[in-house]
């Protein structure tokens, strides 16, 4: 009865009490709504990054495949080892040396001359793959090197499922498989993966 009488005598204080409660509830609901909107935005942004990175990895792998196919299909044979610009290379799991007939400016084969193409992991950045050309002076190909693939996690040159480093006689190889695993880290504990395995037949087979 005393409380009722107090409220009846002081309606302004009673209304003020209700208003404070409403403000508090509104603030809590606003915070919950803001948290939900932020979480939705974060999930949407992360999903976009995952999709964008997957497309990037797939595009990079497809571009590298085009280069692999062009070179391997044009190759006469694999070469065990070769020194280019004072650097020694050897065909194995992560290095590949191809011998190709030299070509003129019209794309015709120049008999008796050869160019050499080496694929190898970038020694300064192991996630990269470099293509290096050692061209004959008569060839229309240009000597030099460039990065053709990035974001490499695992990589191997194989033939019939066997790493080239384990093949005793490279002259028996008639096709080359490129087993490639790409990975791009988006956050500390999450990344996007792309795995591919290409089998390409050589020119002389």
Kinemage of the C-alpha trace (Angstrom):
@kinemage 1
@onewidth
@group {chain A} dominant
@subgroup {mainchain}
@vectorlist {calphas} color= white
{ca unk a 1} P 0.000 0.000 0.000
{ca unk a 2} L 2.834 2.378 0.747
{ca unk a 3} L 4.416 1.731 -2.649
{ca unk a 4} L 1.087 2.266 -4.365
{ca unk a 5} L 0.596 5.466 -2.495
{ca unk a 6} L 4.096 6.640 -3.449
{ca unk a 7} L 3.503 5.974 -7.098
{ca unk a 8} L 0.154 7.690 -6.920
{ca unk a 9} L 1.606 10.729 -5.236
{ca unk a 10} L 4.667 10.915 -7.548
{ca unk a 11} L 3.562 9.891 -11.058
{ca unk a 12} L 6.534 11.702 -12.631
{ca unk a 13} L 9.043 9.409 -10.878
{ca unk a 14} L 7.040 6.341 -11.884
{ca unk a 15} L 7.026 7.392 -15.525
{ca unk a 16} L 10.742 8.124 -15.348
{ca unk a 17} L 11.405 4.635 -14.039
{ca unk a 18} L 9.544 3.037 -16.938
{ca unk a 19} L 11.410 5.240 -19.421
{ca unk a 20} L 14.830 4.178 -18.114
{ca unk a 21} L 13.827 0.516 -18.390
{ca unk a 22} L 12.664 1.011 -21.948
{ca unk a 23} L 15.932 2.752 -22.857
{ca unk a 24} L 17.931 -0.084 -21.329
{ca unk a 25} L 15.945 -2.715 -23.235
{ca unk a 26} L 16.265 -0.749 -26.457
{ca unk a 27} L 20.033 -0.487 -25.967
{ca unk a 28} L 20.322 -4.244 -25.383
{ca unk a 29} L 18.197 -5.050 -28.444
{ca unk a 30} L 20.212 -2.594 -30.528
{ca unk a 31} L 23.466 -4.214 -29.409
{ca unk a 32} L 22.163 -7.678 -30.265
{ca unk a 33} L 20.996 -6.476 -33.675
{ca unk a 34} L 24.312 -4.723 -34.339
{ca unk a 35} L 26.242 -7.865 -33.391
{ca unk a 36} L 24.070 -9.985 -35.707
{ca unk a 37} L 24.559 -7.559 -38.620
{ca unk a 38} L 28.316 -7.460 -38.079
{ca unk a 39} L 28.516 -11.263 -37.903
{ca unk a 40} L 26.533 -11.565 -41.133
{ca unk a 41} L 28.793 -9.013 -42.814
{ca unk a 42} L 31.901 -10.886 -41.629
{ca unk a 43} L 30.614 -14.237 -42.904
{ca unk a 44} L 29.645 -12.686 -46.241
{ca unk a 45} L 33.051 -11.022 -46.613
{ca unk a 46} L 34.904 -14.233 -45.754
{ca unk a 47} L 32.798 -16.225 -48.214
{ca unk a 48} L 33.573 -13.658 -50.912
{ca unk a 49} L 37.313 -13.895 -50.154
{ca unk a 50} L 37.187 -17.699 -50.310
{ca unk a 51} L 35.400 -17.630 -53.654
{ca unk a 52} L 37.701 -14.979 -55.081
{ca unk a 53} L 40.824 -16.870 -53.940
{ca unk a 54} L 39.532 -20.151 -55.388
{ca unk a 55} L 39.026 -18.470 -58.758
{ca unk a 56} L 42.522 -16.963 -58.535
{ca unk a 57} L 44.139 -20.353 -57.802
{ca unk a 58} L 42.175 -22.104 -60.537
{ca unk a 59} L 43.039 -19.389 -63.061
{ca unk a 60} L 46.734 -19.549 -62.203
{ca unk a 61} L 46.757 -23.343 -62.512
{ca unk a 62} L 45.000 -23.234 -65.885
{ca unk a 63} L 47.444 -20.656 -67.272
{ca unk a 64} L 50.395 -22.774 -66.125
{ca unk a 65} L 48.777 -25.856 -67.687
{ca unk a 66} L 48.650 -24.138 -71.076
{ca unk a 67} L 52.378 -23.467 -70.851
{ca unk a 68} L 53.121 -27.040 -69.695
{ca unk a 69} L 51.111 -28.501 -72.565
{ca unk a 70} L 52.762 -26.331 -75.201
{ca unk a 71} L 56.287 -27.136 -74.026
{ca unk a 72} L 55.872 -30.837 -73.236
{ca unk a 73} L 53.989 -31.621 -76.452
{ca unk a 74} L 56.777 -29.928 -78.422
{ca unk a 75} L 59.588 -31.740 -76.577
{ca unk a 76} L 61.629 -34.525 -78.182
{ca unk a 77} L 62.932 -35.884 -74.907
{ca unk a 78} L 63.771 -35.281 -71.276
{ca unk a 79} L 67.318 -34.338 -70.346
{ca unk a 80} L 68.981 -35.645 -67.197
{ca unk a 81} L 70.944 -32.487 -66.434
{ca unk a 82} L 72.025 -29.182 -67.923
{ca unk a 83} L 73.957 -26.088 -66.873
{ca unk a 84} L 72.489 -22.730 -67.860
{ca unk a 85} L 74.046 -19.407 -66.896
{ca unk a 86} L 76.403 -21.205 -64.487
{ca unk a 87} L 73.421 -22.822 -62.708
{ca unk a 88} L 73.100 -26.613 -62.725
{ca unk a 89} L 69.717 -28.301 -63.090
{ca unk a 90} L 68.680 -31.949 -62.976
{ca unk a 91} L 65.387 -33.541 -63.930
{ca unk a 92} L 63.652 -34.884 -60.838
{ca unk a 93} L 60.591 -34.453 -58.669
{ca unk a 94} L 60.661 -30.644 -58.670
{ca unk a 95} L 62.789 -29.910 -61.738
{ca unk a 96} L 62.131 -30.749 -65.367
{ca unk a 97} L 64.445 -30.276 -68.364
{ca unk a 98} L 62.941 -30.538 -71.843
{ca unk a 99} L 64.788 -30.690 -75.179
{ca unk a 100} L 62.789 -29.110 -77.998
{ca unk a 101} L 63.585 -28.614 -81.685
{ca unk a 102} L 64.478 -24.997 -82.388
{ca unk a 103} L 61.980 -23.089 -84.519
{ca unk a 104} L 62.227 -20.172 -86.917
{ca unk a 105} L 60.064 -17.042 -86.907
{ca unk a 106} L 57.366 -18.901 -88.859
{ca unk a 107} L 57.236 -21.723 -86.332
{ca unk a 108} L 59.011 -24.206 -88.601
{ca unk a 109} L 61.471 -26.672 -87.068
{ca unk a 110} L 65.149 -25.975 -87.663
{ca unk a 111} L 66.799 -29.349 -88.202
{ca unk a 112} L 69.805 -30.211 -86.078
{ca unk a 113} L 69.327 -27.486 -83.453
{ca unk a 114} L 67.617 -27.610 -80.086
{ca unk a 115} L 66.307 -25.339 -77.343
{ca unk a 116} L 66.050 -26.320 -73.679
{ca unk a 117} L 63.362 -25.408 -71.194
{ca unk a 118} L 63.786 -25.914 -67.463
{ca unk a 119} L 61.053 -25.816 -64.836
{ca unk a 120} L 62.154 -25.428 -61.232
{ca unk a 121} L 60.942 -24.180 -57.854
{ca unk a 122} L 61.973 -20.624 -57.094
{ca unk a 123} L 64.892 -20.941 -54.640
{ca unk a 124} L 63.995 -17.608 -53.013
{ca unk a 125} L 60.275 -18.278 -52.859
{ca unk a 126} L 59.443 -21.981 -52.823
{ca unk a 127} L 55.773 -21.261 -53.467
{ca unk a 128} L 56.717 -20.180 -57.005
{ca unk a 129} L 57.576 -22.146 -60.154
{ca unk a 130} L 59.974 -20.685 -62.729
{ca unk a 131} L 60.233 -21.474 -66.449
{ca unk a 132} L 63.686 -20.893 -67.935
{ca unk a 133} L 64.565 -21.034 -71.634
{ca unk a 134} L 68.031 -21.746 -73.037
{ca unk a 135} L 67.527 -21.035 -76.737
{ca unk a 136} L 69.833 -21.787 -79.635
{ca unk a 137} L 71.139 -18.677 -81.361
{ca unk a 138} L 69.261 -19.665 -84.538
{ca unk a 139} L 65.947 -20.126 -82.720
{ca unk a 140} L 63.091 -17.637 -82.604
{ca unk a 141} L 62.603 -18.499 -78.936
{ca unk a 142} L 64.149 -16.035 -76.503
{ca unk a 143} L 66.396 -17.090 -73.645
{ca unk a 144} L 65.284 -15.959 -70.206
{ca unk a 145} L 63.180 -16.926 -67.226
{ca unk a 146} L 59.905 -15.934 -65.631
{ca unk a 147} L 57.575 -16.975 -62.849
{ca unk a 148} L 54.623 -18.956 -64.215
{ca unk a 149} L 52.901 -20.237 -61.069
{ca unk a 150} L 52.449 -19.011 -57.518
{ca unk a 151} L 50.955 -20.248 -54.224
{ca unk a 152} L 52.488 -23.740 -54.570
{ca unk a 153} L 52.066 -25.968 -51.526
{ca unk a 154} L 53.038 -29.334 -53.052
{ca unk a 155} L 54.467 -30.033 -56.482
{ca unk a 156} L 55.871 -33.030 -58.358
{ca unk a 157} L 56.790 -34.060 -61.896
{ca unk a 158} L 55.824 -37.699 -62.423
{ca unk a 159} L 55.351 -40.389 -65.040
{ca unk a 160} L 52.747 -43.111 -64.565
{ca unk a 161} L 52.427 -42.109 -60.915
{ca unk a 162} L 56.191 -42.311 -60.228
{ca unk a 163} L 58.236 -39.229 -59.373
{ca unk a 164} L 60.785 -38.520 -62.114
{ca unk a 165} L 63.544 -38.627 -59.505
{ca unk a 166} L 62.728 -42.344 -59.104
{ca unk a 167} L 62.712 -43.147 -62.848
{ca unk a 168} L 65.977 -44.929 -63.691
{ca unk a 169} L 65.850 -44.291 -67.456
{ca unk a 170} L 64.265 -41.045 -68.626
{ca unk a 171} L 64.321 -42.298 -72.235
{ca unk a 172} L 61.441 -44.608 -71.338
{ca unk a 173} L 59.214 -41.685 -70.337
{ca unk a 174} L 56.529 -40.951 -72.926
{ca unk a 175} L 54.244 -38.759 -70.861
{ca unk a 176} L 54.637 -36.387 -67.962
{ca unk a 177} L 52.244 -35.829 -65.099
{ca unk a 178} L 52.198 -32.556 -63.220
{ca unk a 179} L 50.838 -33.053 -59.700
{ca unk a 180} L 50.182 -29.670 -58.181
{ca unk a 181} L 48.674 -28.536 -54.894
{ca unk a 182} L 48.074 -24.817 -54.449
{ca unk a 183} L 47.232 -23.031 -51.208
{ca unk a 184} L 46.499 -19.428 -50.360
{ca unk a 185} L 46.227 -18.385 -46.716
{ca unk a 186} L 43.418 -15.948 -45.983
{ca unk a 187} L 43.534 -15.886 -42.202
{ca unk a 188} L 45.895 -17.300 -39.620
{ca unk a 189} L 44.155 -20.670 -39.417
{ca unk a 190} L 42.317 -20.912 -42.722
{ca unk a 191} L 43.363 -21.137 -46.333
{ca unk a 192} L 41.970 -22.064 -49.738
{ca unk a 193} L 43.254 -25.203 -51.492
{ca unk a 194} L 43.284 -26.209 -55.143
{ca unk a 195} L 44.653 -29.560 -56.304
{ca unk a 196} L 45.236 -30.616 -59.894
{ca unk a 197} L 46.897 -33.468 -61.741
{ca unk a 198} L 47.674 -33.108 -65.453
{ca unk a 199} L 48.945 -35.823 -67.779
{ca unk a 200} L 50.613 -34.634 -70.994
{ca unk a 201} L 52.043 -36.776 -73.800
{ca unk a 202} L 55.374 -35.817 -75.335
{ca unk a 203} L 55.888 -35.017 -79.031
{ca unk a 204} L 57.950 -38.097 -79.894
{ca unk a 205} L 55.318 -40.516 -78.558
